[in-house]
Amino acid sequence: MPEHGPLIIDCMYQRPHIAASFLRQEGGELAFIEANTARALPLLLGALAESGRCPEEVRYLIVTHAHLDHAGGAFALMEACPNATLVAHPRAARHLVDPAKLETSARRVYGDGVFEALYGELRSVPAERVFTPDDGASIPFGSGEFIILHTRGHAKHHLSVLDPLADAVYSGDAFGLCYPELQERGLFIFPSSSPTDFEGEEALAAVDRIAATGTGRVMLTHFGEVRKVGAAREQLRRHLEASIEIATQARILPEAARQPFILGKLRSHYENALAIAKDGFLDKDLELNADGLAWSIREA
């Protein structure tokens, strides 16, 4: 594993090229960014072994937010890496120390069978092994540092990580989703507005903030590396602005009619934007995005 070059690990979450973790080496130190689920632990440890390193050498596990496809396996990776510190947004950390609410909510959404198939189980990370950096904090790492950016919008408990020596930002869900299967006609990237605390204007600000770092590449959990940062920013802003407008139109509707209306409008928008036949490929993402947009205009 070369220094400065983050290794992309496909966590095989539901299928290939959906969710990644990143393994970073610098000055003899190691860090994982994103844990995915406990099901991914053999893949993460396998990547470590293939790099000729061992779990005791891992200094950090950084999770961008507490959604389970990013942090559901944090406890398992921390148990496997006894010297690691878990780095998380303050709002996310409390759910990783006490995951009871996360598990209850996820089981209610998915049902016990699907929850156990996707996530296995959730266990607590000891509070004394968790670090919650402020916005703009620098974390020493090898011969360089990570700079923490609080990037709410997708979620209030979201952070991104600027890695100057790697010329990279690890963006979680704050800089959209970019599936490899949808790139055959050029860059296609779109935002995630999934529930339960999506904020449109904050999401726009997060996209701008990441682009404004001047980074040469953004590492997306969903999925991989994007180097056309300026073009990606413009696409994301366009899709976010359209999504916010669709949600605004839905405000006049009865609450039960909002999500179906938003979903129909999103499907039409992305069919035009993608301009390629990929029947059903984005169905789950668009349903989640519609759910989040409907949530964002719920009655106070």
C-alpha positions in Angstrom: 0.0 0.0 0.0 1.7 3.2 -1.1 1.9 6.2 1.3 -0.5 9.0 0.4 -2.7 6.7 -1.6 -5.8 5.5 0.2 -6.7 1.9 -0.6 -10.4 1.5 -1.6 -12.0 -1.6 0.0 -15.3 -2.8 -1.4 -17.3 -3.8 1.6 -19.7 -5.9 -0.6 -22.7 -4.2 1.1 -25.7 -5.9 -0.6 -23.7 -6.0 -3.9 -20.4 -4.8 -5.3 -19.6 -1.1 -5.7 -22.2 0.1 -3.2 -20.2 1.0 -0.1 -16.4 1.4 0.5 -14.0 1.7 3.4 -10.6 3.3 3.0 -7.3 2.2 4.4 -4.7 5.0 4.7 -1.0 4.6 5.6 1.2 7.6 6.4 4.6 7.6 8.1 4.1 4.1 9.4 0.7 4.8 10.9 -2.6 3.4 9.6 -6.2 4.6 9.6 -9.5 3.2 8.4 -12.1 5.7 7.2 -15.5 4.1 7.4 -16.3 0.7 9.1 -19.4 -0.4 7.1 -21.1 -3.2 9.0 -19.8 -6.0 11.1 -20.2 -8.3 8.0 -17.4 -6.4 6.3 -14.8 -7.0 9.1 -13.1 -10.0 7.3 -12.7 -7.8 4.2 -11.2 -4.9 6.1 -8.8 -7.1 8.1 -8.0 -9.0 4.8 -7.0 -5.7 3.2 -4.8 -4.9 6.2 -3.1 -8.3 6.0 -2.5 -8.0 2.2 -0.8 -4.7 2.9 1.6 -6.5 5.2 0.3 -4.8 8.3 -1.5 -5.9 11.5 -4.5 -4.6 13.4 -2.3 -3.5 16.3 -0.8 -0.8 14.0 -4.1 0.9 13.3 -4.1 4.3 15.0 -7.6 5.6 14.0 -11.0 4.5 12.8 -12.8 7.6 11.5 -16.5 7.3 10.7 -18.2 10.1 8.8 -21.6 9.6 10.5 -23.6 7.0 12.4 -25.7 5.5 9.6 -25.2 1.8 9.7 -23.7 1.4 6.3 -20.9 3.7 7.5 -20.5 2.9 11.2 -22.5 -0.2 12.0 -19.3 -2.3 12.2 -17.4 0.3 14.2 -17.5 -1.8 17.4 -16.2 -4.9 15.5 -13.3 -3.1 13.9 -12.4 -1.4 17.2 -12.4 -4.8 19.0 -10.1 -6.1 16.3 -7.7 -3.1 16.4 -6.9 -2.7 20.2 -4.8 0.4 19.8 -7.2 2.4 17.6 -9.1 5.5 18.6 -12.6 6.0 17.1 -13.1 9.5 15.6 -16.6 10.6 15.1 -18.8 13.7 15.2 -20.0 14.5 18.7 -23.6 13.8 17.7 -22.6 10.5 16.2 -20.3 9.3 19.0 -23.1 8.9 21.5 -24.9 6.5 19.3 -21.7 4.4 18.9 -21.1 4.3 22.6 -24.8 3.4 23.2 -26.2 1.9 20.0 -29.6 0.9 21.5 -31.6 3.6 19.8 -29.9 3.0 16.4 -30.7 -0.7 16.6 -34.3 -0.2 17.7 -34.8 2.2 14.9 -33.2 0.0 12.3 -35.1 -3.1 13.4 -38.3 -1.1 13.1 -37.5 0.0 9.6 -36.1 -3.3 8.2 -37.5 -6.0 10.4 -35.5 -8.4 12.5 -34.6 -10.7 9.6 -33.3 -8.1 7.2 -31.5 -6.2 10.0 -29.6 -9.4 11.1 -28.8 -10.2 7.5 -27.4 -6.8 6.8 -25.8 -5.8 10.1 -25.6 -8.8 12.3 -25.5 -7.0 15.7 -24.5 -3.8 17.2 -22.3 -3.5 20.3 -21.0 -0.5 22.3 -17.6 1.1 21.6 -16.0 2.1 25.0 -16.4 5.8 25.6 -12.7 6.2 26.6 -11.7 5.1 23.1 -13.8 7.7 21.3 -12.6 11.2 20.2 -15.0 13.8 19.1 -13.2 16.6 17.2 -14.5 20.1 16.8 -15.0 21.6 13.3 -11.7 22.5 11.8 -9.7 20.4 14.2 -6.4 18.9 13.1 -5.6 15.3 14.0 -1.9 14.2 13.7 -1.3 11.3 11.4 2.1 10.0 10.5 4.0 12.8 8.9 0.8 14.8 8.2 -2.6 15.4 9.6 -6.3 14.9 9.0 -8.5 18.1 9.1 -12.0 17.6 10.3 -14.9 19.4 8.5 -18.3 19.3 10.1 -20.5 18.9 7.0 -24.2 18.6 8.0 -26.9 18.4 5.5 -27.2 14.7 4.8 -27.2 14.3 8.6 -26.6 16.6 11.5 -24.0 14.2 12.8 -21.9 14.2 9.6 -18.2 15.0 9.2 -15.8 14.9 6.3 -12.0 14.5 6.4 -9.5 16.6 4.5 -6.3 14.6 4.0 -3.8 17.1 2.5 -0.9 14.7 1.9 -3.2 12.4 -0.1 -4.8 15.4 -1.8 -8.2 13.9 -0.8 -11.4 14.5 1.1 -13.3 11.5 2.5 -16.8 12.8 2.2 -19.1 10.1 3.5 -22.5 11.1 2.0 -21.9 14.8 1.9 -20.5 14.9 -1.6 -23.0 12.5 -3.2 -23.1 9.0 -4.6 -21.3 8.0 -7.8 -21.9 4.4 -8.8 -19.3 3.0 -11.3 -22.1 1.3 -13.3 -23.6 4.7 -14.2 -20.5 6.4 -15.5 -20.5 5.1 -19.1 -21.6 8.4 -20.6 -19.5 10.6 -18.4 -19.6 11.7 -14.8 -23.0 11.1 -13.1 -23.1 11.9 -9.4 -26.2 12.6 -7.3 -26.9 13.6 -3.7 -28.3 11.5 -0.8 -31.3 13.1 1.0 -32.2 10.1 3.0 -34.0 10.5 6.3 -34.2 11.4 9.0 -32.5 14.8 9.3 -31.8 16.0 5.7 -31.4 19.8 5.4 -31.2 21.1 1.8 -29.4 24.4 2.3 -26.9 22.8 4.6 -26.3 20.0 2.0 -25.5 22.7 -0.6 -23.1 24.4 1.8 -21.4 21.1 2.5 -20.8 20.4 -1.2 -19.4 23.9 -1.6 -17.1 23.6 1.4 -15.6 20.3 0.2 -15.0 21.7 -3.2 -13.5 24.9 -1.7 -10.7 22.9 0.0 -9.1 22.7 -3.5 -8.7 18.9 -3.1 -7.8 17.0 -6.2 -10.0 14.1 -5.4 -13.0 13.2 -3.3 -13.3 9.7 -1.8 -16.9 8.7 -1.8 -18.2 6.0 0.5 -20.7 5.3 -2.3 -18.5 4.7 -4.3 -14.7 5.3 -4.8 -12.7 8.2 -6.2 -13.9 11.3 -8.0 -11.3 13.5 -9.6 -13.6 15.9 -11.5 -14.4 17.8 -8.4 -15.6 21.0 -10.0 -17.9 19.2 -12.4 -19.2 17.0 -9.5 -19.9 20.1 -7.5 -22.0 21.6 -10.3 -24.0 18.4 -10.8 -24.7 18.0 -7.1 -25.8 21.6 -6.7 -28.2 21.2 -9.7 -29.7 18.0 -8.3 -29.9 19.4 -4.8 -31.6 22.6 -6.0 -34.1 20.5 -8.0 -34.8 18.3 -5.0 -35.4 21.3 -2.7 -37.8 22.8 -5.3 -39.7 19.5 -5.6 -40.0 19.3 -1.8 -41.2 22.9 -1.8 -43.9 22.0 -4.3 -45.0 19.1 -2.1 -45.7 21.3 0.9 -49.2 22.2 -0.3 -50.2 18.5 -0.5 -51.7 16.4 2.3 -48.9 14.8 4.3 -49.7 11.3 3.0 -49.4 12.4 -0.6 -46.1 14.1 -0.3 -43.7 11.2 -0.6 -45.4 9.7 -3.6 -45.4 13.1 -5.3 -41.7 13.7 -4.5 -40.7 10.2 -5.7 -42.5 10.6 -9.0 -40.8 14.0 -9.6 -37.4 12.6 -8.6 -37.7 9.7 -11.0 -38.6 12.1 -13.9 -35.7 14.4 -13.0 -33.1 11.6 -12.9 -34.4 9.9 -16.0 -33.7 13.1 -17.8 -30.4 13.7 -16.1 -29.0 10.2 -16.5 -30.3 9.7 -20.1 -29.4 6.0 -20.1 -31.4 2.9 -19.6 -30.7 1.5 -16.2 -34.1 0.2 -15.2 -34.6 -0.1 -11.5 -30.9 0.6 -10.6 -31.7 3.8 -8.7 -35.1 2.7 -7.3 -33.9 2.2 -3.7 -31.8 5.4 -3.6 -34.7 7.5 -5.0 -37.1 6.0 -2.5 -34.8 6.9 0.4 -34.2 10.4 -1.1 -38.0 10.9 -1.4 -38.5 9.7 2.2 -35.9 12.2 3.4 -37.3 15.1 1.4 -40.8 14.4 2.7 -39.4 14.3 6.2 -37.7 17.6 5.7 -41.0 19.4 5.1 -42.9 17.5 7.8 -45.2 19.6 10.0 -43.3 21.0 13.0 
